[in-house]
Amino acid sequence: MAQVDVLIKGYNKELNQQFHKYACTCTLVRDRDKNIIVDPGSHQSIGMYIFALGDFGLTISDINLVFTTHEHLDHSMNRAVFENATIMDRWGYHRGDEHRFHSSDEEIDITPDVKMVATPGHGGDIHASLLVRTDIGLVCVAGDLWWYEDFTPEEDPYANTQEDLVKSRLKILKVADYIIPGHGGLIKNTKKGEGD
């Protein structure tokens, strides 16, 4: 079974109408020989990643895959920090100037216990999440499908359509035991099975 750990917990602070400080939650997924960073985000220093990975006996060089749930800068800006990693998103795998695209499948197996699922809504149809089988159950690293642990905001001003967002949320609520929202920590899905 895979392991999922919140590497750096995200935040979002509105200091005034024109000035915000925000960075997403950066998650570490380990399965067999794969060390995956989900949403490296826009954290202030490379040192934050070095220090956090050290707690797991890893270095930046040990990361072989960086998965971004969507292209917003607070989720994707620091991808290049992980120089040995292949980048993966909803559309394919990317390394340097090489791009290998997925088929139009809604789900892609990354490892036997890690799967990418399309979760359109926030930011358009590019959004995807990871479903990870662990010893505590199925964990969804959800990006901004939800922002925080209390599953807010209900309405997302960055959704292409609320209908797409609601469908994606129901798909995840139906199957996930735990959810890691885009700017929060691991939370038990108390609504599991909703949407049946």
C-alpha positions in Angstrom: 0.0 0.0 0.0 1.1 3.6 -0.7 1.8 6.2 2.0 0.5 9.8 1.9 1.8 12.6 4.1 1.1 16.3 4.1 4.6 17.7 3.5 3.8 21.4 3.8 0.3 22.5 4.8 -1.1 25.3 2.7 -2.8 28.6 3.7 -4.6 31.5 2.2 -4.5 34.9 3.9 -6.3 38.0 2.5 -4.4 41.0 3.9 -6.4 43.4 1.9 -8.4 43.4 -1.3 -5.3 43.7 -3.5 -2.8 41.7 -1.4 -3.1 38.0 -0.6 -0.5 35.5 0.7 -1.3 32.0 -0.3 0.4 28.7 -1.0 -1.2 25.3 -1.5 -0.7 22.1 0.5 2.3 20.1 -0.8 1.8 16.4 -0.4 4.2 13.5 -0.5 3.0 10.1 -1.9 5.3 7.1 -1.7 4.5 3.8 -3.5 7.1 1.2 -4.2 9.9 2.9 -6.1 8.0 6.1 -6.8 8.3 9.3 -4.7 5.7 11.7 -5.8 5.2 15.4 -4.9 1.7 16.6 -5.4 1.3 20.4 -6.0 4.7 21.8 -5.1 3.0 25.2 -4.9 4.5 28.6 -4.3 6.2 28.2 -0.9 8.8 30.8 0.0 12.1 28.8 -0.1 13.6 25.7 -1.4 14.7 25.1 2.2 11.2 24.4 3.2 11.1 21.4 0.9 14.6 20.2 1.9 13.7 20.3 5.6 10.3 18.7 5.2 11.6 15.9 3.0 14.4 15.2 5.4 11.8 14.1 8.0 11.1 11.2 5.6 14.8 10.4 4.8 14.4 12.0 1.3 16.1 14.7 -0.6 14.8 16.8 -3.5 16.8 14.5 -5.8 14.8 11.5 -4.6 11.5 12.8 -6.1 10.8 11.1 -9.4 7.4 12.5 -10.2 5.7 15.9 -9.6 2.0 15.9 -10.1 0.1 19.1 -10.4 -3.7 19.1 -9.9 -4.0 22.2 -12.0 -2.0 25.0 -13.4 -2.7 27.9 -11.0 0.6 29.2 -9.8 -0.1 28.6 -6.1 -0.1 24.9 -7.0 2.5 24.7 -9.8 5.1 27.4 -9.5 7.9 25.4 -7.8 7.8 22.4 -10.1 11.4 23.1 -11.3 12.8 22.7 -7.8 12.5 18.9 -8.3 15.1 18.7 -11.1 15.1 14.9 -11.4 11.4 14.6 -11.6 9.0 14.1 -14.5 6.1 16.4 -14.4 2.6 15.0 -14.7 -0.7 16.8 -15.1 -4.2 16.0 -16.4 -2.9 16.0 -20.0 0.3 14.0 -19.8 3.9 13.6 -18.7 6.4 16.3 -19.3 10.2 16.4 -19.0 12.2 19.2 -20.5 10.9 19.7 -24.1 9.4 16.2 -24.3 5.6 15.8 -23.8 3.8 12.5 -23.8 0.1 12.9 -23.7 -2.5 10.7 -22.1 -5.5 9.4 -24.0 -8.8 11.0 -23.2 -9.3 8.5 -20.3 -10.8 9.9 -17.1 -8.5 7.7 -15.0 -4.8 6.8 -15.3 -2.9 4.4 -13.1 0.4 5.8 -12.0 1.4 2.9 -9.7 -0.7 -0.1 -8.5 -2.0 2.0 -5.6 -2.0 5.6 -7.1 -4.5 6.7 -9.7 -5.1 10.1 -11.4 -8.8 10.9 -11.9 -10.2 13.8 -13.8 -12.0 16.2 -11.5 -13.0 19.2 -13.7 -14.5 22.3 -12.1 -11.9 24.5 -10.4 -9.8 26.2 -13.1 -11.7 24.4 -15.9 -11.4 21.0 -17.3 -7.6 20.7 -16.5 -8.2 19.8 -12.9 -7.3 16.3 -11.7 -6.9 14.6 -8.3 -5.0 11.6 -7.1 -6.7 8.6 -5.4 -4.2 6.7 -3.2 -4.8 3.3 -1.6 -3.3 3.4 1.9 -3.5 1.3 5.1 -6.0 3.9 6.5 -8.2 3.7 3.4 -8.6 5.5 0.1 -7.1 9.1 0.3 -7.9 11.7 -2.3 -5.3 14.4 -2.8 -7.9 16.8 -4.2 -6.2 20.0 -5.2 -8.7 22.8 -5.2 -11.7 20.6 -5.6 -12.1 21.9 -2.0 -9.9 24.6 -0.5 -10.1 23.8 3.2 -10.9 21.1 5.7 -14.4 22.3 6.2 -15.0 21.7 2.5 -15.4 25.4 1.6 -16.1 27.3 -0.4 -19.4 25.8 -1.5 -19.4 28.1 -4.6 -16.0 28.4 -6.2 -15.4 31.7 -8.1 -12.7 29.9 -10.1 -14.9 27.1 -11.4 -15.7 27.0 -15.1 -19.2 25.8 -14.1 -20.6 25.0 -10.7 -22.2 21.9 -12.3 -18.8 20.4 -13.3 -17.5 21.2 -9.8 -20.4 19.6 -8.0 -20.2 16.4 -10.2 -16.5 16.1 -9.4 -17.0 16.6 -5.7 -19.8 14.0 -5.6 -17.5 11.5 -7.5 -14.8 11.9 -4.8 -17.2 12.0 -1.8 -18.6 8.6 -3.0 -15.3 6.8 -2.8 -12.7 8.5 -0.6 -12.2 7.7 3.0 -10.0 10.8 3.5 -9.5 14.0 1.6 -6.6 16.5 1.5 -8.0 19.8 0.2 -5.9 22.3 -1.7 -5.0 24.5 1.2 -5.6 22.2 4.2 -4.6 19.0 6.0 -5.9 15.4 5.9 -9.5 15.1 6.9 -11.9 12.1 7.2 -14.6 12.1 4.7 -17.8 12.0 6.8 -19.9 12.3 3.7 -18.7 9.1 2.1 -21.3 7.5 -0.1 -23.1 10.8 -0.8 -24.3 11.0 -4.3 -25.3 7.4 -4.5 
